[in-house]
């Protein structure tokens, strides 16, 4: 079965000088993507900028500099791996890549901190191939605030620039991603976005009560808007008792959240958003190379047609609706 995965953090390894055809360890490599039946993998430029400091030793002086360096590393990788990997900038290109025997790679962003209040940078991001962007990560930026265990902080909405950015993303065909965003910011996106929006890697708060997860009301809003939720494989977001590093994510953990999301938001709103190479959980199926075990297990809970929707068809439809092709 094909897999269209909405989030991984593997670009950080490319930025550090590694390559997809020779990656050892971790969840993602070209070989693992092929063995796992990946139709398209969203590769996020995660900008690990901490405005409260200190920065990581290898971090450039600005988040903008890191963003540019990560995009350059991605472009080099596309050129290096052109025989097996191709950019996916539209839904049509996803299918064209498949017909050519190539894995599609869609460029996304986790944390729009590198916009830093400059709306024209979104046009540059679109030109670079960015087709989805999470407005925040774990810190405040020029668009808004992240999720928080503090109810008052969690209720903060988007800043004026965040509202402007949502409108411009709609115009350009960049999907708005609400994973990591405050709940107040979420509801601003739901109110303002004229196109479907996504939570690329989030789970259900009714089953695991952490602020990174989505309430049933949020899940319904995404479904009503024609959006998708990519279930996250991180054990801490799947099971309340999974609090330590190295916890194992079982297939049944993922199925439980997908079943709940389907009951609340509808099967059409379900997708996969692994968070590969961005978590410390062990996965019962190992890595992207073993993900067919997860894909095939969906037929224990859903019909074969619904399993295909969850694995790739919903994500493909979503990007067609947002990008327009």
C-alpha angles and dihedrals in degrees: 000000000000119000126208106188119196101203144028132148098216095120088077087067091049089052088054090057103264124129133223094233093056106030112139121198121003126081104279137057132136091260092049092049091051094046090048094055096246113181093178133357121199108222112201125210095220110195106207095200118152110195089193090058165202098137126218111273094247095046117115121236095267137029087236091061092050091048092052092047092050092049090050090051090051092051091050090051092051089053094044094048099035092129092062108017129052134178116261108207097152137025088251091057090053089060093040090054090051091051088052091052094250134128112241119232117199117195115226137164132233108202120010091218089123091066087069093184096312109123094187089067088073089066089053091048090052090050089053089055103262109156103168133028133187107221096218143008121196099315139058115267137170092286102049148289135307129240114286140187086229106090093211093052092043089056095058113119132214121296118241090263090052090055090049090049093053090053093049092046089054090052094048098043098249111142116235111235117202099186108126092015124128115258090244089054090048092057091048089055091048090052098042107035114098091192133054114279133204144218097213098194115010138119138209117286091203087069100035114022104214124126092240088068127079127251119230089255090056092047090052091049092054091048092047090051093052092250133135138234117213107210111233118227095209108123093219090063094044104047127032092216094054099096105135132076118267096028113160121243111215124204090243090059090060094042091052092057093043091051091051093046090050091052091050106034104017130254090272089069096055126103141145122265104169103179087218113186089011102084140053097223120118112234121221089222092047106230143326089307091064099041094109086078088062094042094051092046090064088077088068088068105021137036118266090255092051091047089056090050091054096043098050120326097077092050092048092049091047094055091044088055093047100039097034099228 
